[in-house]
Amino acid sequence: MVAPPPNPAGSSNIASGTVVELTAETITLKTSGPNTMSFAMSKSIQYVDKKGRKIKKQRIGPGVQVRVYFQGNEDTRTANRIVLEG
């Protein structure tokens, strides 16, 4: 079995779901899968609306629909952009 190629530098994966928990260090989402997904927060994380305009972090919280752009794999997922879907 051949392993998938590594992510090129600067590329992101995307996860969509509902915020379950948000702290200064992590964000946890309920996705369509059976388990929640957690992400470390990048030091340079961006919070934006669907049109790409910057928003305040306070608009993101439990129950809010978001799309998280992240790098890394299951053990090292780091969010670098959070898009407010609502």
N, C-alpha and C positions, 0 to 999 in steps of 0.2 A: 504494500500500500504506500502510495506516495503522499508525503505531507504537502498541504497547500503552501503556496509561496508566502513568505512573510509580507506583512503590510508595508508598502513603500513609505518612506519617511514623509510625514505630513498628511497622509491619508487618514480618513476616519471611518469608523463603523457608525451605524445609526440604530438607536433603539427608541421605540415609542411606547408610551404607557402613561399611567396615572401615578403621580408622586405619592409614595407611602410615607417617606420620611426624608427630611432635608436638614443636614447639619452643616457646620462650617467645613467639615472634612469630607462628607459623603452625601450622595443622593441615592435613594432606593426607589425603584419603580415596580409597579405591578404591570406586567406586560401580558400579551396574549398567551404566553407559555405558562407552564404549571408553577414555576418558581419566580420569586422576585429577582430583580437584577440590581446590584449595587455598584456604584462607581465612586472612585476617589475624585476629588475636585482638583482640577488643574489650578495652579497659582494664577494663571492668566485667563481663567474661565470667563466666557461672555454669556450674558443673558440678553436674549433678543425676542422680539415678537415675530409673527409669521412673515412680516415684510422686511425683516432684518434690522429693524430699529432697536437700539439699545433700550432695555427696560431695567427697572430696579429689581434687585434680587427678592425683595419682599413680595413681589407679585407671584413668585413661585412658592408653592407649599403643598401640604397634603390635600389630595383630592383634585389637584390641577393636572390637566392633560399636557404633556410635554413631549418633545422629541430631543433626545440626547445624542450629540455627536461625541464619539469617544475613540480613544486609541488603546491598543493593548488587547489581551485575551482575557479569559474568564478570571484569572488570578490577578491581573494587573490592569483592569479597565480604569482609564482615567478620562473623565468628562472634560471636554474643552469648550463646549458650546451647548447651551440649553435654549431651546426654542419653545416659547409659550404657544400652545396650540389653541387655547380657548379664545 
